[in-house]
Amino acid sequence: MSGLLALLDDVAGIAKVAAASVDDVAAAAGKAGAKTAGVIIDDAAVTPKYIQGFAPARELPIIWKITRGSLFNKLVILLPLALLLANFAPWLITPLLMLGGSYLCFEGAEKIFHVLFPHGDKHIEADMDVKDPGHLEEQKIAGAIKTDFILSAEIMTIALAAIPESNIWMETAALAVVGFGITVVVYGSVALIVKMDDVGLYMAKNAGTGLGRGMGRGLVKAMPILMKVLSIVGTAAMLWVGGSIVIHGLHDLGMHHPYEEIHHLAEIASHTVSEQFTGFVAWSVTALCDGILGLAYGLFLIPIATRIISPLIAAVTGKTAH
């Protein structure tokens, strides 16, 4: 009997440790996931563009294929690479984060530049001129998964940097939770967004009350506005997150400007408001400064990327980068 009680006590102890580990993984995953908010918003804003032009019956199957590709990117390719970096080359994490932040700044600045100075892009026009309509869906899915890979690499690297230092199993579990959870959130949101106009159209035609039909028409009219808002928010988030990553990376590498100036400015601004708003004001000033510097840095990168990096990639690979 005493042996049985001892065994039960051991089992209870193991259960407590396991529960604590689950809590630790959840806490680490939550902290890491919050750090990737800007990239998540942009991912959710970009993906619906790959679904445009297809029949409604193909929208959800296409999203599911992109979701599977995203999970493969995060869990099969990027998670092991991230763990290898963390355990064998941790000094590479900050430079890689800064490289990803630079990409975000470039992408955000290019979107703004294109709005301010509209111009055609022969590569995009070539993509739109599909010679074989039968392969359009496969091409769009492949393009979406490639874009997802870049954004997923940034998400997993940011998440890895945000996870508290621990053993490899804890890091693996936390990264897996982040990768799976973010994929579900992003592509679940995308599915809701792309089907919302169909829901609105159905309500407008079939709702039993005038209120229901009016709500349906309102949904149909609101979707283009929602897509525009998502695009604006996604661009702002890219510049804020990208600028923040680069500025913090410079600080970590020993170059403390402009990190210290922004921190000082945020501290001054927070002292001009009542105590309950100090945190929000400090964050707002920091995010605004990060975004402005991210935009300036991105504009600086545009000619470098288009006139130097892209031709070099084309020369090496024989394919045009865009």
LINGIPE-V676952 format. One record per run of one state. SS is the DSSP state (a for helix, b for strand, c for the rest). FROM is the first residue (numbers start at 1). TO is the last residue. Records with the same first field share a line. If there is no record, write none. Layout:
SS=FROM-TO ; FROM-TO
//
This chain:
c=1-1 ; 36-36 ; 51-55 ; 89-90 ; 117-121 ; 129-132 ; 163-167 ; 207-209 ; 253-258 ; 271-274 ; 318-322
a=2-35 ; 37-50 ; 56-88 ; 91-116 ; 122-128 ; 133-162 ; 168-206 ; 210-252 ; 259-270 ; 275-317
//
